[in-house]
Amino acid sequence: MKGTWCSTCVQALRAIHLEFNSASLDGIRVVGLTADRPEAIKEVKARTGFEGPIVSDTQGDLLAALSFP
């Protein structure tokens, strides 16, 4: 997720939330990763209903470790 400011990302998060709530996908867990601060994450989770974890990576360290651009 680019950030809570990205409407496309927020729409995708909503779609993922709905898909995983309606499907029987035992053992699969979606984890969001964003450069936003934790305060913004709380707001977007409330807006989208996404219940999974969203990790704040404000410095990009986790993205770099995972070899994402």
C-alpha positions as CSV (number, residue, x, y, z in Angstrom):
1,M,0.0,0.0,0.0
2,K,1.5,3.3,-1.0
3,G,-0.3,5.1,1.7
4,T,-3.6,6.0,3.2
5,W,-3.7,9.0,0.8
6,C,-3.8,6.6,-2.2
7,S,-7.4,6.1,-3.1
8,T,-6.6,3.1,-5.4
9,C,-4.7,1.4,-2.5
10,V,-7.6,2.0,-0.1
11,Q,-10.1,0.6,-2.6
12,A,-7.9,-2.5,-3.0
13,L,-7.7,-2.9,0.7
14,R,-11.5,-2.8,0.9
15,A,-11.7,-5.4,-1.8
16,I,-9.1,-7.7,-0.1
17,H,-11.0,-7.3,3.1
18,L,-14.3,-8.3,1.5
19,E,-12.8,-11.2,-0.4
20,F,-11.1,-12.7,2.6
21,N,-14.1,-12.3,4.8
22,S,-16.4,-14.1,2.3
23,A,-13.9,-16.9,1.3
24,S,-12.8,-19.9,3.3
25,L,-9.1,-19.3,3.2
26,D,-7.8,-21.0,6.4
27,G,-4.2,-20.4,7.1
28,I,-3.9,-17.3,4.8
29,R,-3.2,-14.0,6.4
30,V,-3.0,-10.6,4.6
31,V,-0.6,-8.1,6.1
32,G,-0.6,-4.5,4.9
33,L,2.6,-2.6,4.7
34,T,2.7,1.2,4.4
35,A,5.0,4.1,4.8
36,D,2.3,5.9,6.8
37,R,2.5,6.6,10.5
38,P,0.4,4.4,12.9
39,E,-2.2,7.2,13.4
40,A,-3.0,7.1,9.7
41,I,-3.3,3.3,9.7
42,K,-5.9,3.4,12.5
43,E,-8.0,5.9,10.4
44,V,-7.8,3.8,7.2
45,K,-8.6,0.6,9.0
46,A,-11.7,2.3,10.4
47,R,-12.7,3.6,7.0
48,T,-12.2,0.3,5.2
49,G,-13.2,-2.2,7.8
50,F,-9.9,-4.1,7.2
51,E,-9.2,-6.2,10.3
52,G,-5.8,-7.6,9.4
53,P,-2.5,-6.1,10.5
54,I,-1.0,-3.1,8.7
55,V,2.6,-2.5,9.5
56,S,4.0,1.0,9.5
57,D,7.4,1.2,7.7
58,T,8.0,5.0,7.7
59,Q,11.8,4.6,6.9
60,G,11.3,1.9,4.2
61,D,13.5,-0.6,6.1
62,L,11.1,-3.5,5.8
63,L,10.5,-2.8,2.1
64,A,14.3,-2.7,1.5
65,A,14.8,-6.0,3.4
66,L,12.1,-7.6,1.3
67,S,13.7,-6.3,-1.9
68,F,10.8,-4.2,-2.9
69,P,11.5,-1.0,-4.9
